[in-house]
């Protein structure tokens, strides 16, 4: 029977892990078997930079933490050499980084994950990893908003150029500046 102090330490670890899981938008469980120290170091650095906590912990402790937050279904994936990556803010970050390494290293596998408190399978985690980053999505949105404005500016410029052939030189010079302002 373990001593009281060891049990208290384990309870503290489980409480901290369950709190992290509960307060995070998403996480991923992986089988890290076969990853080299060099690749593991690079992966951990990439995860830290993305705002993701990565922990190798006993499966029983991770399972207890999952029980505490209502994700008991996660326990079926906690066999072998597992680790859990927990996102601080960006729900897509752990899936993106870990999928990159799962594609490079044959024995490194994504097992499952969770998203907004619900356990998701490997395919869902991989689909989550394929979502473009927030910055790319914002750029696409802004591009689609600006596209009609560009079209209008070019059409107006064509009209001004056509009409400007017989107009005063000052009006022809002012038209490109107006088009540039419309583009900005």
C-alpha positions as CSV (number, residue, x, y, z in Angstrom):
1,X,0.0,0.0,0.0
2,X,1.4,3.4,-1.0
3,X,2.2,5.8,1.8
4,X,-0.2,8.7,2.6
5,X,2.3,11.3,1.2
6,X,2.5,9.5,-2.2
7,X,-1.3,9.3,-2.4
8,X,-1.6,13.0,-1.7
9,X,1.0,13.8,-4.4
10,X,-0.9,11.7,-6.9
11,X,-4.2,13.4,-5.9
12,X,-2.6,16.8,-6.4
13,X,-1.3,15.8,-9.8
14,X,-4.8,14.5,-10.8
15,X,-6.4,17.7,-9.5
16,X,-4.0,19.9,-11.4
17,X,-4.4,17.9,-14.6
18,X,-8.2,17.8,-14.4
19,X,-8.2,21.6,-13.8
20,X,-6.0,22.1,-17.0
21,X,-8.3,19.9,-19.0
22,X,-11.5,21.6,-17.8
23,X,-10.2,25.1,-18.6
24,X,-8.8,24.2,-22.0
25,X,-10.7,24.3,-25.3
26,X,-9.1,21.2,-26.7
27,X,-6.4,18.5,-26.2
28,X,-4.9,15.5,-28.0
29,X,-3.7,12.2,-26.6
30,X,-0.8,10.6,-28.5
31,X,1.2,7.4,-28.4
32,X,4.7,8.8,-28.4
33,X,6.5,5.5,-28.8
34,X,9.4,5.6,-31.3
35,X,10.1,9.3,-31.3
36,X,13.7,10.2,-30.9
37,X,15.0,12.6,-28.3
38,X,15.9,15.1,-31.0
39,X,12.4,15.0,-32.6
40,X,10.7,15.1,-29.1
41,X,12.7,18.2,-28.2
42,X,11.7,19.9,-31.5
43,X,8.1,18.9,-31.0
44,X,7.9,20.1,-27.4
45,X,9.4,23.5,-28.5
46,X,6.8,23.8,-31.3
47,X,4.1,23.0,-28.8
48,X,5.3,25.5,-26.2
49,X,5.5,28.2,-28.9
50,X,1.9,27.4,-29.9
51,X,0.7,27.7,-26.3
52,X,0.2,24.0,-25.7
53,X,1.1,22.1,-22.5
54,X,2.5,18.6,-23.3
55,X,2.8,16.0,-20.5
56,X,3.8,12.4,-20.2
57,X,1.9,11.0,-17.3
58,X,0.8,7.6,-16.0
59,X,-2.3,6.4,-17.9
60,X,-4.1,5.8,-14.6
61,X,-3.6,9.4,-13.4
62,X,-4.7,10.8,-16.8
63,X,-7.7,8.5,-16.7
64,X,-8.7,9.7,-13.2
65,X,-8.4,13.3,-14.3
66,X,-10.6,12.5,-17.3
67,X,-13.1,10.9,-15.0
68,X,-13.2,14.1,-12.9
69,X,-14.0,16.3,-15.8
70,X,-16.7,14.0,-17.3
71,X,-14.6,12.5,-20.1
72,X,-14.5,8.9,-19.1
73,X,-14.6,7.8,-22.7
74,X,-11.0,9.0,-23.1
75,X,-9.8,6.1,-20.9
76,X,-10.2,3.6,-23.7
77,X,-7.3,5.4,-25.5
78,X,-5.0,5.4,-22.5
79,X,-2.9,2.3,-23.2
80,X,0.8,2.0,-23.9
81,X,3.1,5.0,-24.0
82,X,0.7,8.0,-24.0
83,X,1.1,11.7,-23.6
84,X,-1.5,14.5,-23.5
85,X,-1.2,17.9,-25.2
86,X,-3.5,20.5,-23.8
87,X,-4.3,23.8,-25.6
88,X,-4.2,27.0,-23.5
89,X,-6.3,29.1,-26.0
90,X,-6.1,27.9,-29.6
91,X,-8.1,24.7,-30.0
92,X,-6.4,23.8,-33.3
93,X,-2.8,24.2,-32.1
94,X,-2.1,20.8,-30.5
95,X,-3.7,19.0,-33.4
96,X,-1.7,20.9,-36.0
97,X,1.7,20.4,-34.3
98,X,1.1,16.7,-33.4
99,X,-0.3,15.8,-36.8
100,X,2.9,17.2,-38.4
101,X,5.0,14.8,-36.2
102,X,2.6,11.9,-36.7
103,X,3.1,12.2,-40.5
104,X,7.0,12.3,-40.1
105,X,7.3,9.5,-37.5
106,X,5.6,6.2,-38.4
107,X,5.3,4.9,-34.8
108,X,4.1,8.2,-33.3
109,X,0.3,8.2,-33.4
110,X,-2.6,10.5,-32.6
111,X,-5.0,8.3,-30.6
112,X,-7.9,10.7,-29.7
113,X,-8.6,14.1,-28.3
114,X,-11.2,16.3,-26.8
115,X,-12.9,19.5,-28.0
116,X,-15.1,21.6,-25.8
117,X,-15.4,18.9,-23.2
118,X,-16.3,16.1,-25.6
119,X,-14.1,13.2,-26.5
120,X,-13.3,13.0,-30.2
121,X,-11.7,10.3,-32.3
122,X,-8.4,10.3,-34.3
123,X,-10.2,11.3,-37.5
124,X,-11.8,14.4,-35.9
125,X,-8.4,15.5,-34.5
126,X,-6.9,15.1,-38.0
127,X,-9.7,17.1,-39.5
128,X,-9.2,19.8,-36.8
129,X,-5.5,20.0,-37.8
130,X,-6.4,20.7,-41.4
131,X,-8.4,23.8,-40.5
132,X,-6.4,26.9,-41.6
133,X,-5.0,29.1,-38.9
134,X,-7.0,32.0,-37.6
135,X,-4.8,34.5,-39.4
136,X,-5.4,32.7,-42.8
137,X,-9.1,32.7,-42.2
138,X,-9.2,36.4,-41.4
139,X,-7.1,37.1,-44.5
140,X,-9.5,35.1,-46.7
141,X,-12.4,37.0,-45.2
142,X,-10.9,40.4,-45.8
143,X,-9.9,39.4,-49.3
144,X,-13.4,38.4,-50.1
145,X,-14.7,41.7,-48.7
146,X,-12.1,43.8,-50.6
147,X,-12.6,42.0,-53.9
148,X,-15.9,43.8,-55.0
149,X,-14.3,47.1,-54.0
150,X,-11.3,46.4,-56.3
151,X,-13.7,45.5,-59.1
152,X,-15.6,48.8,-58.6
153,X,-12.4,50.8,-58.5
154,X,-11.1,49.2,-61.7
155,X,-14.5,49.8,-63.5
156,X,-14.5,53.4,-62.4
157,X,-10.9,53.8,-63.5
158,X,-11.8,52.4,-66.9
159,X,-14.7,54.9,-67.3
160,X,-12.5,57.8,-66.2
161,X,-9.7,56.7,-68.6
162,X,-12.2,56.4,-71.5
163,X,-13.9,59.7,-70.7
164,X,-10.6,61.2,-69.7
165,X,-9.1,61.1,-73.2
166,X,-10.9,64.3,-74.1
167,X,-11.1,65.7,-70.6
168,X,-8.7,68.1,-68.9
169,X,-5.3,66.7,-67.8
170,X,-6.0,67.5,-64.2
171,X,-9.0,65.2,-64.1
172,X,-7.1,62.3,-65.7
173,X,-4.3,62.7,-63.1
174,X,-6.8,62.8,-60.2
175,X,-8.6,59.6,-61.2
176,X,-5.7,57.2,-60.5
177,X,-5.3,58.7,-57.0
178,X,-9.0,58.2,-56.3
179,X,-8.7,54.5,-57.4
180,X,-5.7,54.0,-55.1
181,X,-7.6,55.5,-52.2
182,X,-10.5,53.2,-53.0
183,X,-8.1,50.2,-53.0
184,X,-6.7,51.2,-49.6
